[in-house]
Amino acid sequence: MQVFITEAANQPGELARHTEALASRGINMSSIVCLGMGERGGAAFLSADEAGLRSALMDAGLAYREVPFIPVAVEDRPGTAASAARALADAGVNIEFMAPVDMSDHMVTLAIGVDNVEKARQALGSIVTDWSMSRAGVAAR
């Protein structure tokens, strides 16, 4: 599973330009994260239709990076994201993306984009889950 990360100027219309490129191709997004940092901004997109997402970004001339992510299930309480981040840091794994993608029964599923999936799986152990975008009811339409 991949998260697609784009970068652009932090100005009105940039997120619209990115999302319209995806919408025009019928790509259903399961998660979108947008962040402005001074003059620059970025967005991260998750979709069950990764091939379609990749193609839409390329055809629109939008630069992007693909980062593999792993889903982890943590309790919905303070400190659980911090514990996961610390375990990855201690294992020397860089986090490039983290966002909630599902919530139920006092549990949160986080998608964590990392630079080393195998080391991340080892570091996170039992909290790695088999969650998928299609199982969560967010498959491409």
LINCORRA-V114915 format. One line per field, one symbol per residue. ss: DSSP state (H for helix, E for strand, L for the rest). burial: b if it has 24 or more other ideal C-beta (glycine too) atoms within 12 Angstrom, else e. A space follows every 10 residues. Layout:
# LINCORRA-V114915
ss=???
burial=???
This chain:
# LINCORRA-V114915
ss=LEEEEEEEEL LLLHHHHHHH HHHLLLLLLL EEEEEEELLE EEEEEELLLH HHHHHHHHHL LLLEEEEEEE EEEEELLLLH HHHHHHHHHH LLLLEEEEEE EEEELLEEEE EEEELLHHHH HHHHHHHELL LLLLLLLLLL L
burial=bbbbbbbbee eeebbeebbe bbeebebbbb bbbeeeeeee bbbbbbbbbb ebbbebbeeb ebebebbbbb bbbbeeeeeb beebbebbee eebebbbbbb bbeeeeebbb bbbbeebeeb bebbeebbbe bebeebebee e
